[in-house]
Amino acid sequence: DAGVIQSPRHEVTEMGQEVTLRCKPISGHNSLFWYRQTMMRGLELLIYFNNNVPIDDSGMPEDRFSAKMPNASFSTLKIQPSEPRDSAVYFCASSLGPNGLSYTFGSGTRLTVV
Amino acid sequence: AQSVTQLGSHVSVSEGALVLLRCNYSSSVPPYLFWYVQYPNQGLQLLLKYTTGATLVKGINGFEAEFKKSETSFHLTKPSAHMSDAAEYFCAVSEAGNTGKLIFGQGTTLQVKP
C-alpha cells in the first residue's frame, strides 16, 4: 500500500495567487481529514469528509479556504487568494471505520506564501 | 466532548535516561487512545494504540503506554532514550459517536541530549 499521497511536497507562491493541494487517501478508507500545522497554533483540523461528504468544516479559517472530495480517491484543498499567514504544513489523513484505528497521515505539503 | 491534554510542551532527557511523556484525556465513552510520533519534516506515524484488553500497550521503537482509567491517563514511556527518539509526540483519543475522527493533544517535543 502506498499510503496517503499528497502533492506537491513543497509549494512556494506569491501572495494573492491560488494554491491547490492534493490528496489521495488509502484505497478503501472512507474518511479523509485535512490538517494545518504551524509553530504557533500546532496541529489544527480544518475539515473532514466521510464517504466523500463534508461533515465538519468548522476548522476552515476563512472563506478563502475550500475543500472538495469529488470521489473516494481524491481530495483537494484550495486557498484563493493566498496570504503569507497561510504558510504552514498541510497534512491529509485517511481512515476506515468509526474509531480511528487505521488513521494514516500523508507526508504533508509545505506551503510558503511570499 | 473528548479532549486531550499533554503536560509539558517540551521535555528534555539525557541519552539513556527514562522517557516519560504525559497525556490525560476526557471521554464520555470508553476511549480508544493513540500515540503518534512526528520526526522533522515528516508526517505523523502511529507509535501505539489502546483499544480494549491489556492496559499496558507496547509499540514500536521500545515505547509503551499504560491506560489508567482511574487517572484518565495514557502516559508514554521508554526505559532508555536514544538520540533518534528526538521528535514531536502527539497523544490522541477517538471521538465519541463513531465519527472516525481523532482528537489530538497539542504535542510534546522530546529533546535527547548526548
Interface residues (C-beta under 8 A of the other chain):
Chain A: V4 N30 S31 F33 G42 L43 L45 Y48 N50 I55 D56 F91 A93 S95 L96 G97 P98 N99 G100 L101 Y103 T104 F105 G106 S107 G108 R110
Chain B: Y32 F34 Y36 N41 Q42 G43 L44 Q45 L46 K49 T51 F90 A92 S94 E95 N98 T99 G100 K101 L102 F104 Q106 G107
